[in-house]
Amino acid sequence: MDLSVIIPSRNEEFLNRTVDEVLTKSRGETECIVILDGAWPAVGLEHHERLNVIFHSKSVGQRAAINEGARVSQAKYIMKLDAHCTLDEG
């Protein structure tokens, strides 16, 4: 992988849209790592080979979630993204 996009999330309304945009608009070998911090999303995430979902039943906090995403990443670069973002091509 070239890039891991780490998305910490807790009750985020637009998580599905953000993950979809990361997976469809990214270029190169990009994976998306979502850390669900204490809650499952209202609408489940669709399975994708470049999506890694980590669930914590009790909240660990945003910083710990980001650090965990960085630890599981196998990419050369990492990027943190909020769960309510929209992206452009590439």
PyMOL CGO cylinders between C-alpha atoms (Angstrom):
from pymol import cmd
from pymol.cgo import CYLINDER

trace = [
    CYLINDER, 0.00, 0.00, 0.00, 1.05, 3.55, -0.74, 0.3, 1, 1, 1, 1, 1, 1,
    CYLINDER, 1.05, 3.55, -0.74, -1.41, 5.34, 1.59, 0.3, 1, 1, 1, 1, 1, 1,
    CYLINDER, -1.41, 5.34, 1.59, -3.59, 4.45, 4.58, 0.3, 1, 1, 1, 1, 1, 1,
    CYLINDER, -3.59, 4.45, 4.58, -6.44, 6.87, 5.26, 0.3, 1, 1, 1, 1, 1, 1,
    CYLINDER, -6.44, 6.87, 5.26, -7.33, 6.61, 8.95, 0.3, 1, 1, 1, 1, 1, 1,
    CYLINDER, -7.33, 6.61, 8.95, -10.85, 7.66, 9.93, 0.3, 1, 1, 1, 1, 1, 1,
    CYLINDER, -10.85, 7.66, 9.93, -11.74, 7.67, 13.63, 0.3, 1, 1, 1, 1, 1, 1,
    CYLINDER, -11.74, 7.67, 13.63, -15.51, 7.64, 14.04, 0.3, 1, 1, 1, 1, 1, 1,
    CYLINDER, -15.51, 7.64, 14.04, -18.15, 7.80, 16.73, 0.3, 1, 1, 1, 1, 1, 1,
    CYLINDER, -18.15, 7.80, 16.73, -21.77, 8.25, 15.66, 0.3, 1, 1, 1, 1, 1, 1,
    CYLINDER, -21.77, 8.25, 15.66, -20.80, 10.01, 12.43, 0.3, 1, 1, 1, 1, 1, 1,
    CYLINDER, -20.80, 10.01, 12.43, -23.73, 10.65, 10.10, 0.3, 1, 1, 1, 1, 1, 1,
    CYLINDER, -23.73, 10.65, 10.10, -21.64, 10.86, 6.90, 0.3, 1, 1, 1, 1, 1, 1,
    CYLINDER, -21.64, 10.86, 6.90, -19.15, 8.04, 7.55, 0.3, 1, 1, 1, 1, 1, 1,
    CYLINDER, -19.15, 8.04, 7.55, -20.44, 5.86, 4.69, 0.3, 1, 1, 1, 1, 1, 1,
    CYLINDER, -20.44, 5.86, 4.69, -20.16, 8.68, 2.17, 0.3, 1, 1, 1, 1, 1, 1,
    CYLINDER, -20.16, 8.68, 2.17, -16.65, 9.59, 3.31, 0.3, 1, 1, 1, 1, 1, 1,
    CYLINDER, -16.65, 9.59, 3.31, -15.43, 5.97, 3.13, 0.3, 1, 1, 1, 1, 1, 1,
    CYLINDER, -15.43, 5.97, 3.13, -17.01, 5.55, -0.31, 0.3, 1, 1, 1, 1, 1, 1,
    CYLINDER, -17.01, 5.55, -0.31, -15.24, 8.67, -1.58, 0.3, 1, 1, 1, 1, 1, 1,
    CYLINDER, -15.24, 8.67, -1.58, -11.88, 7.51, -0.22, 0.3, 1, 1, 1, 1, 1, 1,
    CYLINDER, -11.88, 7.51, -0.22, -12.26, 4.15, -1.95, 0.3, 1, 1, 1, 1, 1, 1,
    CYLINDER, -12.26, 4.15, -1.95, -13.61, 5.43, -5.28, 0.3, 1, 1, 1, 1, 1, 1,
    CYLINDER, -13.61, 5.43, -5.28, -11.71, 8.69, -5.74, 0.3, 1, 1, 1, 1, 1, 1,
    CYLINDER, -11.71, 8.69, -5.74, -8.25, 7.74, -4.49, 0.3, 1, 1, 1, 1, 1, 1,
    CYLINDER, -8.25, 7.74, -4.49, -5.40, 6.86, -6.81, 0.3, 1, 1, 1, 1, 1, 1,
    CYLINDER, -5.40, 6.86, -6.81, -2.60, 4.37, -6.31, 0.3, 1, 1, 1, 1, 1, 1,
    CYLINDER, -2.60, 4.37, -6.31, -2.69, 1.69, -3.66, 0.3, 1, 1, 1, 1, 1, 1,
    CYLINDER, -2.69, 1.69, -3.66, -4.88, 3.32, -0.99, 0.3, 1, 1, 1, 1, 1, 1,
    CYLINDER, -4.88, 3.32, -0.99, -6.59, 1.61, 1.91, 0.3, 1, 1, 1, 1, 1, 1,
    CYLINDER, -6.59, 1.61, 1.91, -9.15, 3.00, 4.34, 0.3, 1, 1, 1, 1, 1, 1,
    CYLINDER, -9.15, 3.00, 4.34, -8.89, 2.17, 8.05, 0.3, 1, 1, 1, 1, 1, 1,
    CYLINDER, -8.89, 2.17, 8.05, -12.01, 3.05, 10.06, 0.3, 1, 1, 1, 1, 1, 1,
    CYLINDER, -12.01, 3.05, 10.06, -11.92, 2.91, 13.84, 0.3, 1, 1, 1, 1, 1, 1,
    CYLINDER, -11.92, 2.91, 13.84, -15.43, 2.73, 15.29, 0.3, 1, 1, 1, 1, 1, 1,
    CYLINDER, -15.43, 2.73, 15.29, -15.00, 4.24, 18.73, 0.3, 1, 1, 1, 1, 1, 1,
    CYLINDER, -15.00, 4.24, 18.73, -17.72, 2.89, 21.02, 0.3, 1, 1, 1, 1, 1, 1,
    CYLINDER, -17.72, 2.89, 21.02, -20.59, 2.67, 18.53, 0.3, 1, 1, 1, 1, 1, 1,
    CYLINDER, -20.59, 2.67, 18.53, -21.54, 0.98, 15.27, 0.3, 1, 1, 1, 1, 1, 1,
    CYLINDER, -21.54, 0.98, 15.27, -22.75, 3.34, 12.54, 0.3, 1, 1, 1, 1, 1, 1,
    CYLINDER, -22.75, 3.34, 12.54, -26.52, 3.59, 12.01, 0.3, 1, 1, 1, 1, 1, 1,
    CYLINDER, -26.52, 3.59, 12.01, -26.00, 2.32, 8.45, 0.3, 1, 1, 1, 1, 1, 1,
    CYLINDER, -26.00, 2.32, 8.45, -23.39, -0.42, 8.19, 0.3, 1, 1, 1, 1, 1, 1,
    CYLINDER, -23.39, -0.42, 8.19, -20.29, -0.08, 6.03, 0.3, 1, 1, 1, 1, 1, 1,
    CYLINDER, -20.29, -0.08, 6.03, -20.20, -2.09, 2.82, 0.3, 1, 1, 1, 1, 1, 1,
    CYLINDER, -20.20, -2.09, 2.82, -17.49, -4.74, 2.50, 0.3, 1, 1, 1, 1, 1, 1,
    CYLINDER, -17.49, -4.74, 2.50, -14.52, -3.67, 0.38, 0.3, 1, 1, 1, 1, 1, 1,
    CYLINDER, -14.52, -3.67, 0.38, -11.13, -5.34, -0.03, 0.3, 1, 1, 1, 1, 1, 1,
    CYLINDER, -11.13, -5.34, -0.03, -9.34, -2.05, 0.78, 0.3, 1, 1, 1, 1, 1, 1,
    CYLINDER, -9.34, -2.05, 0.78, -11.46, -1.30, 3.87, 0.3, 1, 1, 1, 1, 1, 1,
    CYLINDER, -11.46, -1.30, 3.87, -10.28, -2.30, 7.34, 0.3, 1, 1, 1, 1, 1, 1,
    CYLINDER, -10.28, -2.30, 7.34, -12.79, -1.74, 10.17, 0.3, 1, 1, 1, 1, 1, 1,
    CYLINDER, -12.79, -1.74, 10.17, -11.76, -1.84, 13.84, 0.3, 1, 1, 1, 1, 1, 1,
    CYLINDER, -11.76, -1.84, 13.84, -14.49, -1.74, 16.51, 0.3, 1, 1, 1, 1, 1, 1,
    CYLINDER, -14.49, -1.74, 16.51, -14.16, -0.78, 20.17, 0.3, 1, 1, 1, 1, 1, 1,
    CYLINDER, -14.16, -0.78, 20.17, -17.19, -1.50, 22.35, 0.3, 1, 1, 1, 1, 1, 1,
    CYLINDER, -17.19, -1.50, 22.35, -15.98, 1.15, 24.82, 0.3, 1, 1, 1, 1, 1, 1,
    CYLINDER, -15.98, 1.15, 24.82, -14.69, 4.49, 23.61, 0.3, 1, 1, 1, 1, 1, 1,
    CYLINDER, -14.69, 4.49, 23.61, -10.90, 4.84, 23.56, 0.3, 1, 1, 1, 1, 1, 1,
    CYLINDER, -10.90, 4.84, 23.56, -10.86, 8.44, 22.32, 0.3, 1, 1, 1, 1, 1, 1,
    CYLINDER, -10.86, 8.44, 22.32, -9.82, 10.03, 19.06, 0.3, 1, 1, 1, 1, 1, 1,
    CYLINDER, -9.82, 10.03, 19.06, -6.06, 10.11, 19.68, 0.3, 1, 1, 1, 1, 1, 1,
    CYLINDER, -6.06, 10.11, 19.68, -5.90, 6.43, 20.71, 0.3, 1, 1, 1, 1, 1, 1,
    CYLINDER, -5.90, 6.43, 20.71, -8.06, 5.48, 17.70, 0.3, 1, 1, 1, 1, 1, 1,
    CYLINDER, -8.06, 5.48, 17.70, -5.74, 7.34, 15.30, 0.3, 1, 1, 1, 1, 1, 1,
    CYLINDER, -5.74, 7.34, 15.30, -2.67, 5.73, 16.88, 0.3, 1, 1, 1, 1, 1, 1,
    CYLINDER, -2.67, 5.73, 16.88, -4.22, 2.28, 16.51, 0.3, 1, 1, 1, 1, 1, 1,
    CYLINDER, -4.22, 2.28, 16.51, -4.95, 2.93, 12.85, 0.3, 1, 1, 1, 1, 1, 1,
    CYLINDER, -4.95, 2.93, 12.85, -1.32, 3.97, 12.35, 0.3, 1, 1, 1, 1, 1, 1,
    CYLINDER, -1.32, 3.97, 12.35, -0.12, 0.76, 14.04, 0.3, 1, 1, 1, 1, 1, 1,
    CYLINDER, -0.12, 0.76, 14.04, -2.17, -1.53, 11.78, 0.3, 1, 1, 1, 1, 1, 1,
    CYLINDER, -2.17, -1.53, 11.78, -1.29, 0.37, 8.61, 0.3, 1, 1, 1, 1, 1, 1,
    CYLINDER, -1.29, 0.37, 8.61, 1.06, -1.36, 6.18, 0.3, 1, 1, 1, 1, 1, 1,
    CYLINDER, 1.06, -1.36, 6.18, 1.35, 1.69, 3.91, 0.3, 1, 1, 1, 1, 1, 1,
    CYLINDER, 1.35, 1.69, 3.91, 4.30, 3.95, 3.24, 0.3, 1, 1, 1, 1, 1, 1,
    CYLINDER, 4.30, 3.95, 3.24, 2.24, 7.03, 4.19, 0.3, 1, 1, 1, 1, 1, 1,
    CYLINDER, 2.24, 7.03, 4.19, -0.67, 7.63, 6.55, 0.3, 1, 1, 1, 1, 1, 1,
    CYLINDER, -0.67, 7.63, 6.55, -3.32, 10.32, 6.53, 0.3, 1, 1, 1, 1, 1, 1,
    CYLINDER, -3.32, 10.32, 6.53, -5.98, 11.14, 9.13, 0.3, 1, 1, 1, 1, 1, 1,
    CYLINDER, -5.98, 11.14, 9.13, -9.37, 12.17, 7.79, 0.3, 1, 1, 1, 1, 1, 1,
    CYLINDER, -9.37, 12.17, 7.79, -12.54, 13.25, 9.60, 0.3, 1, 1, 1, 1, 1, 1,
    CYLINDER, -12.54, 13.25, 9.60, -15.62, 11.09, 9.03, 0.3, 1, 1, 1, 1, 1, 1,
    CYLINDER, -15.62, 11.09, 9.03, -17.62, 13.93, 7.47, 0.3, 1, 1, 1, 1, 1, 1,
    CYLINDER, -17.62, 13.93, 7.47, -15.41, 14.96, 4.55, 0.3, 1, 1, 1, 1, 1, 1,
    CYLINDER, -15.41, 14.96, 4.55, -15.84, 15.02, 0.81, 0.3, 1, 1, 1, 1, 1, 1,
    CYLINDER, -15.84, 15.02, 0.81, -12.95, 14.43, -1.59, 0.3, 1, 1, 1, 1, 1, 1,
    CYLINDER, -12.95, 14.43, -1.59, -11.94, 15.33, -5.11, 0.3, 1, 1, 1, 1, 1, 1,
    CYLINDER, -11.94, 15.33, -5.11, -10.59, 12.87, -7.70, 0.3, 1, 1, 1, 1, 1, 1,
    CYLINDER, -10.59, 12.87, -7.70, -7.06, 11.70, -6.99, 0.3, 1, 1, 1, 1, 1, 1,
]
cmd.load_cgo(trace, "trace")
